[in-house]
Structures are given as structure tokens and as C-alpha cells.
């Protein structure tokens, strides 16, 4: 009887341990994410474009992007080399100072003012914001993307192709690859 109880408890503990290990979301990230203010400060000292992942904790596609595209070695290396990467929770309650303006959470909108401003009030998640070295808006790109779709878009901004080619032309080229 004790042997059966021992085996049942051991089996239950093992199954529980394996379940927790398999379902825990990894905290290891390949992209060296920064908070917004740290990225701005870093760019002021050593100018580089900002890549901002605007997300929410409840967004399923945001989590998929984190688990797949942002964990891709090529994507992570490219983002780290060419941008200051920022992960920004659109529902953050932190106060952020930027360009002399104080940005806070707005309860009526259930969003942070900085997210509202960056996304031009188009509150869809995930959304990716590209800013130049002087923090001017280059583009907001919404939605989940595979590494194969994401990389040409990241290169478009990092390599400054936006100065000679329209984003619509890039999208057309990406559509022709399908």
C-alpha cells in the first residue's frame, strides 16, 4: 500500500515538474531589449536608430513574435547591431520623459500616452516603430511577421532605403516573393 502511494506521489510530482518546465515561457531573449529612456540616452551618446516593439501582456501575436521571430538568430543579431531595440508595453503605468514632454498612462484609453503618440492613435498590437537617430518617425509597421518578412523591413530602415524607395515598393517586392 505504501509502495503504491509512494509511486503515485512520485509519478504525480514528476508529471507536475515536467508540465511546469514545458509550459514556462522562456525568459532568455536574444535581442538586447532596452527601456525607452535608456535607448534614447544611448542614441544621444552614440547615434543609432530605434526599433520599438509596442506590445501588451495579453496580445497573443506579440507573444508569438517574441517566441519565434525575435528568437531567430539572424533577426536578433541584425536588430542588436543596427538599432537600439526597445520593448514598450502600451499599457505601462510608468512616467516617461521624452523631448521635454511627460508621457503617462491614460486610464480612459487604457494606454500609455507614448504608445498613443508613437502609433498615431492606431492602437493595434503588435506594432513596430522605427525612429531615426534624431527620433523622427520613419514608420509604424503593424502585425505579426515571420523572420523572412521582418528582415527586409528591418534592412529597409537600417540601410536607409526609405530615402530612395517607398515603403509601398518594398511591400510590393515582398508580395512578389510569395
PEPE-V862329 format. One line per field, one symbol per residue. phi: phi as a letter, one per 20 degrees, with the letter a starting at -180 (. if undefined). Layout:
phi = ???
This chain:
phi = .fffffffffffffffffffffdfffefcefefcegffffffffecgbfdddeeccfefffffffffdgfefgffffffffdbeeddcffdfdfecdblmdedcfdgfelbegffgffelmeeccfccdddffdmefeadcenfcfgfefgffffgefelfffcceffffffffffff
